[in-house]
Amino acid sequence: MNEQTPSFQMPNVPWADYRLSEEAMNHLSNAIDNQPPEAVTHHHLAGNISRSVFIKDKNTWLYENVLKEMSEYMFYKDWNNWFEVNVANSKPPTKFYLKELWVNYQKQHEFNPSHIHSGGYGYSFVIFIKIPTHWKEQHALPLSANSNIPAASDFQFIMGQGHGPASNYNIPLSPEDEGRILFFPAWLMHQVYPFYGTEEERITISGNIVPEEDEMPPREEREKALEHLQKQVNSIKDMIKKDTEET
């Protein structure tokens, strides 16, 4: 992986935690700074935030140098996938692609309620670009200081099983976390708590990764579509030829 290094890895959790290289962060900064005037607003976002805009992964650099290896790691971490591809040879290796990429601008008091990504299919991630607050100061605010679960400004994963209780895994954030990426299966519920006391925005980048075949019809359907299109082309050619002969 292009100098991406693990930040820390909690035991028995379904997400991966890495710190991006300087090159990767520069690539993302350029993607944010070079948004076209017609940049599309992300309207189908769970977040109760001021602004979210789709950005481009120029030359698919982020996927090829960072996300590809993370996707394959997460996929083959499942023993069933590894066995079917590498032992039983019952299916070909799954190829992934970055379906969408967007940048979030979060102001104080705004938040992102509990949600999943992409219908729970594929993989997702969040990259912390700018964190204007420190969790120690946020947890010391009057609204959190007396709580037995201080959470102001935290990112949180939520996991449960069956009808049992859900478990919360808070990830407190500070400027030291700029450049950190959390990579997780799209079904993993998560949320972001509001922060307070500053007019600076928190900037994060998120995206969704899905298998390539999800966007491509089966080979048989593609061949039929091509055959149908070829018949249409031939029919138009015959019409043009007939008109030419008659004139």
C-alpha positions in Angstrom: 0.0 0.0 0.0 1.3 3.4 -0.9 2.9 4.2 2.5 -0.4 3.9 4.3 0.2 2.7 7.8 -2.1 1.3 10.5 -3.1 3.8 13.2 -4.4 1.1 15.6 -6.5 -1.9 15.3 -9.0 -2.9 18.0 -9.4 -6.7 18.4 -12.4 -8.4 16.8 -13.9 -5.3 15.0 -15.0 -5.2 11.4 -13.2 -2.0 10.4 -9.6 -1.1 9.5 -7.8 2.0 10.8 -5.0 3.6 8.7 -3.1 6.8 8.4 -2.7 8.1 4.8 0.6 9.1 3.3 1.4 12.8 2.5 1.0 12.0 -1.2 -2.5 10.7 -0.7 -3.5 13.7 1.4 -2.2 16.0 -1.3 -4.2 14.2 -3.9 -7.4 14.7 -1.8 -6.6 18.3 -1.1 -6.3 18.9 -4.9 -9.6 17.1 -5.4 -11.3 19.4 -2.9 -9.6 22.6 -4.2 -10.3 21.8 -7.9 -14.1 21.2 -7.6 -15.7 22.4 -10.9 -18.3 25.1 -10.6 -21.0 22.6 -11.6 -20.0 20.2 -8.7 -23.0 18.1 -7.8 -24.4 18.5 -4.2 -24.9 15.2 -2.4 -28.6 15.4 -1.6 -29.1 11.8 -0.5 -26.9 12.2 2.6 -28.0 11.1 6.1 -26.0 14.0 7.6 -27.7 17.0 9.1 -25.0 19.2 7.7 -24.7 22.4 5.7 -22.9 21.1 2.6 -21.8 17.9 0.9 -20.4 17.8 -2.6 -19.2 15.0 -4.9 -15.6 15.2 -6.0 -13.5 13.3 -8.5 -10.7 10.8 -8.0 -8.5 12.0 -10.8 -7.0 9.1 -12.8 -8.5 6.8 -10.2 -5.3 7.5 -8.2 -6.9 7.2 -4.7 -8.5 3.8 -5.6 -5.5 2.3 -7.2 -3.0 3.4 -4.6 -5.0 3.3 -1.4 -8.5 1.9 -1.6 -7.9 -1.2 -3.8 -5.7 -2.9 -1.3 -8.0 -2.0 1.6 -11.0 -3.4 -0.3 -9.2 -6.7 -1.1 -8.0 -7.0 2.5 -11.5 -6.6 3.8 -12.9 -9.0 1.2 -10.4 -11.8 1.8 -10.6 -11.3 5.5 -13.8 -13.3 5.2 -12.5 -16.9 5.0 -15.4 -18.0 2.8 -14.3 -15.5 0.1 -10.7 -16.6 0.3 -11.7 -20.3 0.1 -14.0 -19.9 -2.9 -11.5 -17.8 -4.9 -8.1 -19.3 -3.9 -8.9 -22.9 -2.8 -12.1 -24.2 -4.4 -11.7 -22.0 -7.5 -15.4 -21.8 -7.5 -15.5 -18.1 -8.5 -13.1 -15.6 -10.0 -11.5 -12.9 -7.9 -13.9 -10.0 -7.2 -12.8 -6.7 -8.6 -14.0 -3.5 -7.0 -14.3 0.2 -8.0 -14.9 3.5 -6.3 -18.6 4.2 -7.0 -18.7 7.7 -5.5 -16.6 10.1 -3.5 -17.8 13.2 -1.7 -16.6 15.8 0.8 -18.6 16.9 3.8 -18.4 20.3 5.4 -19.8 20.1 9.0 -20.3 23.2 11.1 -20.7 23.3 14.9 -24.0 21.9 16.2 -24.5 19.9 13.0 -24.4 16.1 13.1 -24.6 12.9 11.2 -27.3 10.5 12.7 -26.8 6.7 12.7 -26.8 5.3 9.2 -25.3 2.8 6.8 -24.0 3.3 3.3 -25.0 2.1 -0.1 -27.8 -0.1 1.2 -25.4 -2.0 3.3 -23.5 -3.4 0.3 -19.8 -3.1 -0.5 -17.4 -1.1 1.6 -17.2 2.5 2.8 -14.8 4.8 4.4 -14.3 8.2 6.1 -11.1 10.3 5.8 -10.6 13.1 8.3 -9.2 16.1 6.4 -9.7 18.9 9.0 -10.6 18.5 12.6 -10.9 22.0 14.2 -11.5 20.8 17.8 -9.9 18.5 20.4 -12.0 15.8 22.0 -10.5 16.6 25.5 -11.9 20.1 25.3 -15.2 18.9 23.8 -15.7 16.3 26.5 -15.0 18.9 29.1 -17.8 21.2 28.0 -20.7 21.5 30.5 -23.0 19.4 28.4 -20.5 16.5 28.5 -18.5 16.9 31.6 -21.1 15.3 33.9 -22.0 12.6 31.5 -20.9 9.0 32.1 -20.7 8.7 28.3 -19.2 11.9 27.0 -19.4 12.0 23.2 -19.3 15.5 21.9 -17.4 15.7 18.6 -16.9 11.9 18.5 -17.2 9.5 15.6 -19.0 6.3 16.6 -19.6 2.8 15.3 -22.6 0.9 16.5 -22.7 -2.9 16.5 -25.3 -5.4 17.7 -26.3 -9.0 17.1 -29.8 -10.5 16.9 -32.1 -9.2 19.6 -29.2 -8.5 22.0 -28.0 -5.0 23.1 -26.0 -2.9 20.7 -22.4 -1.8 21.5 -21.1 1.6 20.8 -17.4 2.2 19.9 -16.5 5.9 20.2 -13.6 7.3 18.3 -12.6 10.6 19.8 -11.1 13.1 17.4 -8.6 15.9 17.4 -6.3 17.7 14.9 -3.9 14.7 15.3 -6.4 12.6 13.4 -6.2 14.6 10.2 -5.1 12.1 7.6 -6.7 9.1 9.3 -9.0 6.8 7.3 -11.5 4.4 8.8 -12.4 1.7 6.3 -15.5 -0.5 7.0 -18.2 -2.7 5.5 -21.1 -0.6 4.2 -23.5 -2.4 6.6 -21.7 -1.1 9.7 -23.9 1.5 11.4 -22.1 4.7 12.4 -22.8 8.3 13.4 -21.0 11.6 14.1 -21.8 13.7 17.1 -21.8 17.5 16.9 -19.0 19.7 18.1 -19.1 23.2 19.7 -17.2 26.4 20.3 -15.8 27.2 16.9 -16.9 28.7 13.5 -14.3 26.5 11.7 -15.7 23.6 9.7 -14.9 20.0 10.1 -14.0 18.6 6.7 -14.2 14.9 5.9 -14.2 12.8 2.8 -16.4 9.7 2.4 -17.0 7.2 -0.4 -18.5 3.8 -1.4 -16.8 0.9 -3.1 -18.8 -1.9 -4.8 -17.9 -4.9 -6.9 -17.5 -4.1 -10.6 -20.1 -6.7 -11.8 -22.8 -4.8 -9.9 -22.6 -2.1 -12.6 -22.2 -4.4 -15.5 -24.9 -6.8 -16.9 -23.9 -10.4 -17.4 -21.9 -11.3 -20.5 -24.9 -13.0 -22.2 -27.0 -9.8 -21.8 -24.2 -7.7 -23.1 -23.8 -9.9 -26.1 -27.5 -9.8 -26.9 -27.5 -6.0 -26.5 -24.6 -5.8 -28.9 -26.3 -8.1 -31.4 -29.5 -6.0 -31.2 -27.5 -2.8 -31.7 -25.7 -4.2 -34.6 -29.0 -5.1 -36.3 -30.2 -1.6 -35.8 -26.9 -0.2 -37.4 -27.3 -2.6 -40.3 -30.9 -1.6 -40.8 -30.0 2.1 -40.9 -27.2 1.4 -43.4 -29.6 -0.5 -45.6 -32.0 2.5 -45.5 -29.2 4.9 -46.4 -28.1 2.7 -49.2 -31.6 2.4 -50.6 -32.1 6.2 -50.4 -28.8 6.7 -52.3 -29.8 4.2 -55.0 -33.2 5.8 -55.5 -31.7 9.4 -55.9 
